[in-house]
């Protein structure tokens, strides 16, 4: 499969010039782009936060990614090397037009893959060392590291799913089955149910947790007097 990758940094820039250039290149090579990946985002952003990240997860052996130039993949050498290394490990080829890069199944590409992997490992070691040094320095300065005792994440994985959980509990669905449906550990679900006191909502029909929380917050003293004509779960 042939992918055409196009990226610009701002809305003021146009994707069409890159698309035209790739189309002309493919025409000369008697090739056809099967799928276009277009995005308007800074090249400094991690591939995981870009459509490029999804593409890197999809590519297979024999696939080709074509871009106008190598800088379309990223704005730092380390990021570009990581991306190219992923492609080489998957057996995919990367072609760029302006700077004439051809990464594929040849000895030159294998040498580059080794260099990319070695560079990435060295960089990871540097980052790890810098992190350790920074933490040691903070500790010497008397800074308390880590999360404060008793603090919790403000956002939980099950936040916003109270209505769905209560609805299933009212139908007699076990917590084990609910945890599987929501793809969480049973203990995580049990703790969430207890902290949000969702069993109290199960006892009172016609009450939607999200609707109640919006009006009264976490104070459940009004729960028994909630009008039965409210929207049911």
N, C-alpha and C positions, 0 to 999 in steps of 0.2 A: 504494500500500500504506500502511496506517495502523499505526504503531507506538505502543505505550503504554510509556513509559519510567518506571520506578519505581526509586527509590534511597533507602536508609536508611543511616545511618552505623554503627549498632551492632545486634547481635542482639536487644537489648532493645526496639528499635523494631519496629513492624509494617509490612509492605508492604500489608496488606489495606486500610487506610484510603485510601491513594493509589489502589489499584486500583478501589475502590468509587467514588471521586470521578471518576476518568476514565471509568468505565463509565456513570455517570449523565450526565456531560457528553456522551458520544457518543450516548447514548439520546436526549437532548434535541435533538441535531443530526442525528439519523437516520443515524448512522455506526456502524461496527463496527471494533473493533481486530483487525487480522489477526495481529499478533504482539506478545507482551509481552516486554520486556527488563527483568528484575528483578535487582538486585544489592544486597548489603550491604557497603558500602565507603565510606570517607571521601571527601567531595567534593573534598578537597585532592589526591587522587591524580590523576596524569595520565590523560587519557582512554585512552591506549595501554595502561594497566595495568588498565583496566576493560572491562566488556562494551560500554560505550558506544563505545569505540574501534572495536570490530568492527562495530557498527551504522553508525558514520560512514563506514566503508569500503564498506558495502553499499548505502546509500541512493542512490536514483536520482531523476531529475526527476519531480516530481509526488507523491513520497512525503510523508507527514505524520508528524511526531513529536509526540506529545502528552504533556505532563508536568503535574503539579499546579502547579508553580511553577518559575520560572527557576533558582532556587538548587539544584534537583535536578541540574542539569548540572555545576555546579562551585561552589566556595566563593570564588573570586577573580574579579574583573571581567575580568581579562585572559584567563583560561581560558574563561569563558563567551563572551566575544567571539570567541575562536578557534573554538569549537564552532559558534556561530551563523554565522560567516563560511563555514565549511566547508559547512554546510547550504545557505546562500544560493548559493554557487558551484555546488553540485550541482543547484540548482533545486528543492530540497526545502523544505517549509514546517515551521515550528516553532510550535506553539500551546501556551500555558500557561493554566491555568484561573484560579488565584487572582489573578495579576497581569495577566491578560488580554492577554498578548503574542500578536500575530499576525504572524509573519514569513513573507512569501511573495513572489509576483511582482507587486509594486506599487511605486510611486515611493518610498514611505516605506521599504520594505525595501531598495531599491537605495541610498538615501542611507545607511541604517544599514550596509549592506555596505561602502560606501566608507569610512565612519567606522571600522568594525571593522578593515578592511585597513590603513588609515593608522595606527591605534592599535597594531596588531600590529607594523608596521614600525618605529615609533618605539620600542616596547618592546624589539625585537630590537637596535636600535642602542644603546639604553641598556645592555642586558646586555653587548653586545660591548665598549662603552667601559669599563664597570666591570671586565670581565675583563682587558682590556689594562692598566688602571691597577693592578689587584691584582697581575698578573704583574710589572709594572715595579717595584712596591714590593718584592715578594719578591726580585727580582733585585738591587735596591740593598742589601737586607739580607743578601745573600750566600747566599741559598737556591739550591741547584742544582735547576733545573727539568727536567722530563721524566723518562723512565724511566732507571733506572741502567744503565750500560753492561754488556751481557752478560746482563741480566735477561730473562726470558721470561714470557709469560702462563702462570699456573698451570693454566688450563683451556683446552684446545685444542678446536677444533670437532670433531675426529675422536676425541676421548677416548671410550672406551667402545665403539668400533666395531672394535677390534682383531680380535675373533673373526670378524666378518663379512668384513673385508678379507682375513684369512688364508684363510678358506674359499673366497673367490673366486679368490685367487691359486693355491690348490691345484688349482682346476678349470681353470686356464690362462687366466683372464680377464685381459686386459691392464690396466695401470694407467690408461690413458686411459679405458677403459670403466668401471673402478671409480670413477674420479674423477667421471665423469658421473652414475653411479648415486647417489653420495654428495653430489653437487652442490658439489664443491670444485674448486679449480684443480689441475691435474696436478702442478704443482710442490709444492703444499701436501701432496698425498698422498705424493709421492716422499720429501719431507723427513720426514714422519711415519713412513713405513715404515723409513727409515734410522735415525731416532732411537730407535724402539722395536725395531729389529732384527727386524722381522717376517719377513724372509726366512729367518731361522734356524728359525722355527716351521714354515714351509712344508716344510722338509726333514725334519722329524720328525712323522710321522703320529700322530694320537691325542692331540695336545697342544692344549689350548685356551688362548690367551694370557691371558685374564682369570683362568682357574683357576690358571695358573702364577704370574702376578703376585701373586695373593692369598697364595700360599704362600711364594714366594721373593723377591718384589719384582723389581727390575731385574737381579738377578744371574742370568745365563743359564748359569752353569757346571753347573747341575743338569739342563739341558734334555735332554741325551743319555740320561740315566738315568731320565727320566720314564716311569713304568709305562705300557705300551701299552694296558692295560685301562681307563685313565681315559676319561671321556666324550669322544667324538669330535666334531669340528666338523661 
